Amino acid sequence: MKKILFTIILFLIFSAESYSQCSMLSAIMESEQAYDSAKSLNNGIVYLMALPYIMVLVIIWIIYNTNKAK
């Protein structure tokens, strides 16, 4: 269990710097207009994308622990 938890934590730490962009942000970043605002908006999108995955992992962890106790 500790190895799985350690792997998940490492995955979350290193995936925080992913560079996924929608097409509008990509166009803004290439033209270098409003670079700072586009970068912060991109970070917001990445955080919003990560939240459902974190919630699913927490639910799976809760189910696992309740079944383990039985």
N, C-alpha and C positions, 0 to 999 in steps of 0.2 A: 504494500500500500504506500509506503514511503517513497518508493521509486516512481510510482505513478504520479503521486502528488508533486514530487520534485520535477518530473518531466513536464507536467502541466504548468507549473510555475515558470520554468525556463521558457516554455513555448510562449506564454503570455508576455514575459519580459522582452523577448526578442521579436515578437510580432508587433510590438507597439510602434516600431519604426518602419512599418510597411508603407509602401508608396502607392497605394491604390487610389485612383482618381476617376471621377466621372469625366465625360467628354468636355463639359464646359470648363472645369478646372484645368484640364489638360491644355485647352486652347489658351487660357489666361496665363498659365505658367510658361508656355512656349513664347508668348508675345512679351512676357516680363512686365506686363502692366498690372499694377496692384498685386505684386508678388506676395507681400506679407499677408494681406487679407485672404488671398487664395490659399496660402499655406495654412493659415489658421482654420479656414473653412474645411480644408482637406483633413486636418487633424480631428475636427469635430465629427466628420463623417466616419472616420476610422473608429472613434470612440463609440459612436452610435451603433456601428456595425458589430463591435465586440460585445456589447451589453447582452444581446439575446444568447450568445454562446456561453457567456458566464452564467446566466440564469439557468440554462439547460444543465450545465455542469453542476450547479448547486442542487438542482432538483434530483439529478442522478445520484449525487453524493448522499442526499437525505434518504432517498429510497434504499440505497445500498446499506446505509447504517441502520435503518429500521429493520430491514430483512436480516441483517447480520445479528442483531440483538435477539431475534426469535430463534 
